[in-house]
Amino acid sequence: MLRLLAEGRDTGSVAAELNFSERTIKKIIQNLTGRFGLSTPAWK
């Protein structure tokens, strides 16, 4: 997932490729940014 996002893919296309909902991808990003104390990026 992180590789796809780093390549510039939006959350919708990442979700489709990995067979997850876009909401799930966004929740994973939210959990990771919170766990590591990162600022929340403006994901598409």
Secondary structure, 3 states (H helix, E strand, C coil): CHHHHHCCCCHHHHHHHHCCCHHHHHHHHHHHHHHCCCCCCCCC
